[in-house]
């Protein structure tokens, strides 16, 4: 249960780079407990102090593994977020199968049920706390409410989260989504502190720049930018025709745009993943970037790339070619 005496109401320092813990929930492929621990340890060694998870990630496996790791660290030295809106319930029909329909290599002995009621949101947070084994959660996001099929999902879920924040049970609340309409609706509730923008403000694809980010600026909402590699397209310097984009095939126009970006990266000797990680932080409304990693080497690479020097002329070149919006080009 939530310990109200332990909640800190001060500002949250996320740091420039956070770790998104879907991989340690066996996203796409299974990791052993030891392999998952080594990834988290690499994040900590790299200076990461913001960790994001969700019940959805591996049907609770991500929360259990992340919680076991963070229990070994001083509680005042890290920021923890999870998500609410999906309850995990027993799934007898899934016995002997894997949750591959949701891209997680875990037993499908549970299933996800959307519940955006105050009682459902509270039950979700209490269940997350139990899996995590940690006394408090700093930030809770409403997770993909547009997928729930519930009328008025965004305002309903946000109201439920706001009640918990107003009672001092969590420090901040937000909405996480890959859909710009949902993100914009959430910002306009005037009730959230943060938006987790997943894949909609990246080096390759920036629809959130048109309305979502300006709305956040005008309302004082911080942006936690996630999925900045668009599921793989921006994770390497080469973009083959079969590159993964947002968990699927890359649209031809996005692939062509990304290859143009990669050519300018090569011209300035900047690798594509470095540009992808640093791009959105040029906009002051972006509070932090959250990225995953499937092994320690990838985690260390992400941290090094976040700190790598990138010349201002590189960003200006992308802007002149119409490949990034003016708001992201701090020197233009």
N, C-alpha and C positions, 0 to 999 in steps of 0.2 A: 504494500500500500504506500501511497505518497506520504512523505514526512514533511508536513508544512513548515516545521521549524527549521528545516535545512535549506529553504529556498532563498537564493541570493537575488535581489531585485536590481542589482547594478547592471551597467552595460556589459555586453558580451563581446569578448575578444576572440574571434574565430581564427585569426591568423590568415595569411594569404592562401594557404593550401589546406584543405581538409581531406579526410579519407572517406570515401563511400564504400560501405562494407557489403555490397551485394556479392562480390567475389567470394568472400569467406562464408557466404550462404550457399556456396556451390552453384553460382551462376555459370551456366553452360557446361561446366565440368566439375567433378568432385575433387575437393581438397581434403587431405587428412587433417585432423585436429592440429598436428604438429606443423604441417605446411601453412595452415591458416594463422597459427600463432606467429610463425616467422614473418609473414606478411605484415601483421599488426606491429610486431616488434620493429620491423624496418621502418614503418610509418613513424613510430615514436622516436626512433633513433634519428630520423630525418627532420625532427622538429615539429611534426604534425601534432596538434593538440585538439583538433576538432574531428569528431568521428560521427558519422551518420549511418543509421541502420533503419530497419523496418521489419514488422512481422512478416510481410510479404516475401522478404528475402530468405528463400530456403525454408519457408514455413516455420520460422522462428529460429532456424539454425544460426543465422547471422547474429541475432541478438544474443543467443547463448554463448557463442564463441567470443564475440566482442566484449560481452559482460565479464566473462572469465578473465580475459586479458586486462581489462580496465580495473578490475578488482585489485590488481597488483600495483596500481598507480595511485598517488595521492589525489583525492577527489577534487581538490581545488586547483588541480593543474590541467584539467581537460574540460572540454565542452562536449556534451552528448546530446544528439537529437535522434528521435525515432518518429514513426508516423502512426496515424490512427485512421480508422474508417473501415478497416477489414478485420473482423474477428476470425480467429482460427478455431475450427470446430472439428470433432472427429469425423473421419471419412472412411467408414468400413469398406465402401466400394473400391477404395484405392489400395487395398491391401495387396502387396506384392508388385506394385507398379511404382514408377517414378513420376515426379512432377514435371515431366519434360514439356507438357503443354504450356507451362509457364516459364520454361527455360532454366529450371533448377533441377540439378541432379541429386534429389533427395526423395525419400519414400513419400508417396502421396497418401499417407495415413491421416492427413488433415486436409481440410479445404477452407477456402476463404469465403466469408459471408460479409457483405457490406452492411454496416449498421452505423448510421450517422446521428443517432439519437444521443441525448446527454448520457443516458445510462450505457449505451453501447460504446461511446467514446471513452467514458471513465473505465469501463471494463477492459477496453483495449489497452489503455495506459497501465492499468494495474497488472494485466497479464504481461506486458512488456517489462515492467519493473521486476516481476518475478523471474522472467527468463534472463534478464540482464544481471540480476542479483546486486543491483546498485540502488542506493537510497533515493536518488532523484534524477529526473531528466530535465535538461535545460530548455530544450526546444521540442515542440511537437508540431508536425505538419499534417494537415489533412491530405491523405494520399490518393491521388487520381480520382477525385470525386466524380468527374464526368463519366467514369466507367461504371458507376454504381447503378445507373438506371433509375435512381430515386429523384423524383421531382423536387426542385429547389435544393439540390444536393449541396451546393456551395454555401449558401446562406445558412442552411440548417446545420451543416457540420461546423462552420465557423462559429456560429452562436454557441454550440456545445463546447468548443475549445476555449472560446472567450470566457465562458463561465469558470473554467478551471484556472485560467490565467488570472482572472479578476479575484479569485479566491486565494491566489498566491500559491497554487499547486504546481505551476510551471512558470518559467521565466519569460518565455516568448512563444508565440504561436504563428503558424503560417499555413500556406497551401503549397503542395508540390504537384507539378503537372507538366506534361509535354505538350499541352494544348493551349495556345495563346488566348482563346476565348475564355477558358476556365481561369487562366491567370489574371486576365483583365477583370473578370467578374469578381474574383477574390480581392483584388486590389481595391475595387470600388465598394467593398463592404465597409470600409473605414474601420475595420476591427482587427486587422492582422498587423503583425510586426515585420514579417518576412515573407518573401516568395521564393520558393525553390524552383527555378526555371531550368527545366531538364531538356537540353538539346535544342532550345529555341533561341539561344543567343550564343552562337559559336562562330568560329572563323569561317565555316562553310555555309552557315544557315542562320539568318538573323531576323526572323519575323517578329520577335519580341521587341526589337528596336523601334518599331513604328508606333505602338501604343502602350505596350506593357511597361517598358522602362520609363517613358515620360510620366506615366501615371504613378509609378513608384516614386519618382523624383518629387512630384508635386504633393504627394501624401506622406513623404518621409518613411517609406517602406524600404527596407534593405533587401537586396537580391543576393541569394545564395545560388551561384551558377553551377549547375551539374551537367553531366553527360557532355562535357566540352569536346570529346573526341567523336561525338555522334556514333557511338558503338563500334568504332574502329576506323572509320574513314580518315580521321585526322591523326591516328596513332602512329603512322609511319610516313616516311618521305615520299613513298610511291603510292599511287592510287590505282590499283588494277581495276578492271571492269567489274570484277565480282566483289569489290570492297563492300563491307557491311555498313549500312547507314540506318540508324534508329531501329536496330534489330531486324532489318530486312535488306533488300537490294537497294543500291544507290540509284536514285533517279538520274537520267542522263544529264539534265541541266545542272544538277548539283555536282555530278562528277566532273563535268567540263569546268565549272567554276572553281572547284577545288584544285584541279590541275593547273589552272591559271595562277592560283595562289601559290601552289608548290613551285612554280617556275620563278616567281618573285622571291620566294624563300631561298631558292638556290642562288639567285643573283646576289643576295645579301648574306649568304652563308648562314642562314638561320634555319634550323630544322623545323619541319612542319609541327611536330608535337610541342615544341617550345612555343611557337607562335600560338598554337591552339590553347595552351595553358595560360599564357599571359594576355591574350587578346582582350578578354572581357574586363579584366581588372583596370584597363585604361579608363573605364567609365566609373566615376565616383559612386554611383548607386550600387555597384557590385561590391558586396562585403567580402566575399571569399569565393574561391573555386573549389568544388568537391570533385575529386577524381578517384576512380578505383584502381586497383592493381592486383594481378593474379599471382605475383611472386615478388620476393624481396628486391630483385634486381630492377623490376619495373617500378617499384615504389621509390627506390633510390634515384632512378632516372627522372621520375616525375618531379621530385624535390629539387634535383640539380637543374632541371629545365626551368623550373619556376624562378630560380635565382640567376639564370643565365642572362648576360647582357644582350639586349636587342636594340639596335640603333633606331633613333626616332625616324630616320629617313626611310626605314623599312615600312613603318606604319603609314607614313605619308605616301609612299608608292602604292600601297594597297588602296588607300583612300582615293588617290587620283585615278586609279583604274576602276573605281566604283565597286570594289570588293569588300570594303568595310564602310559602315555608316560614319558620317561626320562626327556624331556624338562620341564615337569610340576613338577618334584620332585627336588625342589631347594636344597635339602640336599644330593642328591645322587652323 
